[in-house]
Amino acid sequence: MDASGKPYHHGDLRRVLLEAAVEAIAERGAAALSLRDLARRAGVSHAAPTHHFRDKAGLLTAVAVEGFARLGAALSEARDFADAGVAYVMFAMTQPGYFAVMFRPELYHRDDPDVAAARARTTEMLRAGARAAFGDDDRVPALAAWSLVHGMATLIIDQALELDPGTDVATLARAAALRLR
């Protein structure tokens, strides 16, 4: 409802709810997310989110699908292995609401075909980059590279890695990725 008491109409309530969810997750974490709070943020009835997502896990599934698609888009712009590492870390830093959900399959419907396809596309991009960089199809280099950039991103987001003021995270990520080669 708006200030006059009239129902507020969103042109795309699903999009509004997704954006509100990602913002709330970035602020307080996925565990604190509630459909009731999202409805309040969007100015709609408490039942409105369930028309689009059925439940919290359904909403988080949509967040994961979009997050994997966004990460895939960032990775597709990488020119080389080090760029991909930078893209991964910078995605996590600039899209923490998505990042907080994507790699926590206990939060969403992991068997949902859309999330499975989005996750598989992004995983294949990561593996292809490792194959190109390391010259083989061995999964160990891909796992090492993913672990490095994912760990770095997580440590930075969680503020467990003490960075000097003014540290350029992209430069740091590139240097770390290049150490694997």
Buried (B, 14 or more C-beta within 10 A) or exposed (E): EEEEEEEEEEEEBBEBBBBBBBEBBBEEEBEEBBBEBBBEBBBBEEEBBBEBBEEBBBBBBBBBBBBBBBBBEBBEEBEBBBBBBBBBBBBBBEBBBBBBBBBBBEBBBBEBEBBBEBBEBBBEBBBEBBBEBBEEEEEEBBEEBBEBBBEBBBEBBEEEBEEEEEEEBBEBBBEBBEEBE
